[in-house]
């Protein structure tokens, strides 16, 4: 009888311990979260309710719990203390583009939610919006597992955070200037998300511009068992990669390899890391050890190329490549024009089809178009010679902006590298797709 009682006690202890462990690892699923509201124009305090919204996302980050939903109204947001960077360490869902009553959404037109900052000495140079849940944090004592991360309807404009040569907005500088009390241009992306195991990540209806990262302007890193969706986003005038699909999984279990769906995005004018660099400058890039379906995107005017695949297994359907300088598709070290991808690529699924090269007219403002078309650089000849179509020179480049053709070369008086483009100048280029390829203005929604 004594042995039976001992056995029952041991079983009870094991059951209790297992139950506690299960409860601790599933907290993110059991917590339903709450709704937070933020309004630059009408907000105050930290209640974050619809009736009394907070003034900035940065003011309520320390209150956020897993699965919270944040609704952000129109306005220009600098973060707490104008530090120009927000970091969140729990899985949340962020929705921008509301009017001040939170009854209507129109994120690319009437009710823009713009995240930016200022260039002041010793301000943060971190990603403008950084969500990271892969590490245990002292603030909440837990490591997130599972759940969903969403960023929807946010415009990131790093222009005001950059340092420009002679303050002329023509060329960024990557070093600080203590003498003039200026920060370096942040070497970080606009939307950077690092998930955790079995976490699904969705970035949609966002715009990222004027960022100067080494890697992605939009960067999404998915871990074991997770999925990533990058849909209907617009990146323009960034360094590094316009969109970067990343993996946090190392292994061979097919069920755990991260899976991405990347569709209806437009990525234009992605610059190299600097004027003489041999890296960066791709509209989109993929890590190895992930799967991705890539469809109906536009990859245009990458200073190196359109799509850089470091070893991911891709299915590519109906994507448009235009005006990329050295290649349309690069697989490790093999560079290809779009016409050769389905024949020569080693990491492409046989179902891939419909990808094409075509010159398109891009509706950016004439002021910025003149600067871009007239810039001087070491590899100007490579820019003028698109991979996929014949190119007649500088006038071909001017034609894609709808500029008047000129008989002579255009010269600029100053160095040009990642020249500032404003939201109003950039957005027209992302409002409509080309024959179903690329992003589209998000439909107005009534909540």
MOMOTA-V446799 format. One record per residue. N is the residue number from 1. RES is the residue in one small letter. D_CENTER is the distance of its C-alpha to the mean C-alpha in whole Angstrom. Layout:
# MOMOTA-V446799
n & res & d_center
N & RES & D_CENTER
N & RES & D_CENTER
This chain:
# MOMOTA-V446799
n & res & d_center
1 & x & 65
2 & x & 64
3 & x & 62
4 & x & 61
5 & x & 60
6 & x & 58
7 & x & 56
8 & x & 55
9 & x & 54
10 & x & 52
11 & x & 50
12 & x & 49
13 & x & 48
14 & x & 45
15 & x & 45
16 & x & 44
17 & x & 42
18 & x & 40
19 & x & 39
20 & x & 38
21 & x & 35
22 & x & 34
23 & x & 34
24 & x & 32
25 & x & 29
26 & x & 29
27 & x & 28
28 & x & 25
29 & x & 26
30 & x & 29
31 & x & 28
32 & x & 27
33 & x & 25
34 & x & 26
35 & x & 24
36 & x & 23
37 & x & 23
38 & x & 22
39 & x & 23
40 & x & 23
41 & x & 26
42 & x & 28
43 & x & 27
44 & x & 29
45 & x & 30
46 & x & 28
47 & x & 29
48 & x & 26
49 & x & 28
50 & x & 28
51 & x & 31
52 & x & 30
53 & x & 27
54 & x & 25
55 & x & 24
56 & x & 21
57 & x & 18
58 & x & 19
59 & x & 23
60 & x & 23
61 & x & 20
62 & x & 24
63 & x & 25
64 & x & 22
65 & x & 23
66 & x & 22
67 & x & 21
68 & x & 21
69 & x & 20
70 & x & 19
71 & x & 19
72 & x & 18
73 & x & 20
74 & x & 20
75 & x & 20
76 & x & 19
77 & x & 18
78 & x & 18
79 & x & 18
80 & x & 22
81 & x & 24
82 & x & 21
83 & x & 20
84 & x & 16
85 & x & 15
86 & x & 15
87 & x & 15
88 & x & 16
89 & x & 18
90 & x & 19
91 & x & 17
92 & x & 17
93 & x & 15
94 & x & 14
95 & x & 15
96 & x & 15
97 & x & 17
98 & x & 20
99 & x & 24
100 & x & 26
101 & x & 28
102 & x & 25
103 & x & 27
104 & x & 24
105 & x & 21
106 & x & 19
107 & x & 16
108 & x & 16
109 & x & 19
110 & x & 22
111 & x & 20
112 & x & 17
113 & x & 15
114 & x & 14
115 & x & 13
116 & x & 14
117 & x & 17
118 & x & 20
119 & x & 21
120 & x & 24
121 & x & 25
122 & x & 25
123 & x & 22
124 & x & 19
125 & x & 16
126 & x & 14
127 & x & 10
128 & x & 10
129 & x & 10
130 & x & 10
131 & x & 12
132 & x & 14
133 & x & 17
134 & x & 18
135 & x & 21
136 & x & 24
137 & x & 24
138 & x & 27
139 & x & 26
140 & x & 27
141 & x & 29
142 & x & 27
143 & x & 24
144 & x & 22
145 & x & 22
146 & x & 21
147 & x & 20
148 & x & 17
149 & x & 14
150 & x & 12
151 & x & 10
152 & x & 11
153 & x & 12
154 & x & 10
155 & x & 10
156 & x & 9
157 & x & 12
158 & x & 12
159 & x & 15
160 & x & 18
161 & x & 17
162 & x & 17
163 & x & 21
164 & x & 22
165 & x & 26
166 & x & 29
167 & x & 26
168 & x & 26
169 & x & 23
170 & x & 23
171 & x & 22
172 & x & 20
173 & x & 22
174 & x & 20
175 & x & 23
176 & x & 25
177 & x & 28
178 & x & 30
179 & x & 33
180 & x & 31
181 & x & 29
182 & x & 25
183 & x & 23
184 & x & 21
185 & x & 17
186 & x & 15
187 & x & 14
188 & x & 11
189 & x & 7
190 & x & 6
191 & x & 5
192 & x & 6
193 & x & 9
194 & x & 12
195 & x & 14
196 & x & 18
197 & x & 21
198 & x & 21
199 & x & 18
200 & x & 16
201 & x & 12
202 & x & 11
203 & x & 8
204 & x & 9
205 & x & 10
206 & x & 8
207 & x & 8
208 & x & 6
209 & x & 9
210 & x & 12
211 & x & 10
212 & x & 12
213 & x & 11
214 & x & 13
215 & x & 10
216 & x & 6
217 & x & 5
218 & x & 1
219 & x & 5
220 & x & 7
221 & x & 11
222 & x & 14
223 & x & 17
224 & x & 21
225 & x & 21
226 & x & 18
227 & x & 16
228 & x & 12
229 & x & 12
230 & x & 9
231 & x & 10
232 & x & 11
233 & x & 8
234 & x & 9
235 & x & 7
236 & x & 10
237 & x & 12
238 & x & 10
239 & x & 12
240 & x & 11
241 & x & 9
242 & x & 7
243 & x & 5
244 & x & 7
245 & x & 9
246 & x & 12
247 & x & 15
248 & x & 17
249 & x & 20
250 & x & 23
251 & x & 26
252 & x & 27
253 & x & 28
254 & x & 26
255 & x & 26
256 & x & 24
257 & x & 21
258 & x & 18
259 & x & 17
260 & x & 14
261 & x & 14
262 & x & 12
263 & x & 13
264 & x & 14
265 & x & 10
266 & x & 11
267 & x & 10
268 & x & 13
269 & x & 14
270 & x & 12
271 & x & 15
272 & x & 17
273 & x & 16
274 & x & 20
275 & x & 22
276 & x & 24
277 & x & 22
278 & x & 22
279 & x & 18
280 & x & 15
281 & x & 15
282 & x & 13
283 & x & 11
284 & x & 10
285 & x & 12
286 & x & 13
287 & x & 15
288 & x & 19
289 & x & 20
290 & x & 18
291 & x & 18
292 & x & 16
293 & x & 17
294 & x & 16
295 & x & 17
296 & x & 17
297 & x & 14
298 & x & 15
299 & x & 14
300 & x & 16
301 & x & 17
302 & x & 16
303 & x & 18
304 & x & 19
305 & x & 18
306 & x & 16
307 & x & 15
308 & x & 16
309 & x & 17
310 & x & 18
311 & x & 20
312 & x & 19
313 & x & 21
314 & x & 19
315 & x & 21
316 & x & 20
317 & x & 21
318 & x & 21
319 & x & 19
320 & x & 19
321 & x & 19
322 & x & 20
323 & x & 21
324 & x & 20
325 & x & 22
326 & x & 23
327 & x & 22
328 & x & 20
329 & x & 20
330 & x & 20
331 & x & 22
332 & x & 22
333 & x & 25
334 & x & 26
335 & x & 24
336 & x & 25
337 & x & 25
338 & x & 24
339 & x & 27
340 & x & 28
341 & x & 25
342 & x & 27
343 & x & 30
344 & x & 29
345 & x & 26
346 & x & 27
347 & x & 24
348 & x & 23
349 & x & 25
350 & x & 28
351 & x & 27
352 & x & 24
353 & x & 26
354 & x & 25
355 & x & 23
356 & x & 24
357 & x & 24
358 & x & 25
359 & x & 24
360 & x & 23
361 & x & 24
362 & x & 20
363 & x & 21
364 & x & 20
365 & x & 22
366 & x & 25
367 & x & 25
368 & x & 22
369 & x & 23
370 & x & 26
371 & x & 25
372 & x & 22
373 & x & 25
374 & x & 28
375 & x & 26
376 & x & 28
377 & x & 27
378 & x & 28
379 & x & 27
380 & x & 27
381 & x & 29
382 & x & 27
383 & x & 24
384 & x & 27
385 & x & 28
386 & x & 25
387 & x & 26
388 & x & 26
389 & x & 28
390 & x & 31
391 & x & 30
392 & x & 33
393 & x & 32
394 & x & 30
395 & x & 31
396 & x & 29
397 & x & 26
398 & x & 28
399 & x & 28
400 & x & 25
401 & x & 24
402 & x & 28
403 & x & 29
404 & x & 33
405 & x & 34
406 & x & 36
407 & x & 39
408 & x & 38
409 & x & 35
410 & x & 32
411 & x & 32
412 & x & 31
413 & x & 32
414 & x & 30
415 & x & 27
416 & x & 24
417 & x & 20
418 & x & 17
419 & x & 19
420 & x & 18
421 & x & 17
422 & x & 18
423 & x & 16
424 & x & 19
425 & x & 19
426 & x & 16
427 & x & 16
428 & x & 19
429 & x & 17
430 & x & 15
431 & x & 17
432 & x & 19
433 & x & 19
434 & x & 21
435 & x & 24
436 & x & 21
437 & x & 18
438 & x & 15
439 & x & 14
440 & x & 16
441 & x & 17
442 & x & 17
443 & x & 20
444 & x & 22
445 & x & 23
446 & x & 26
447 & x & 25
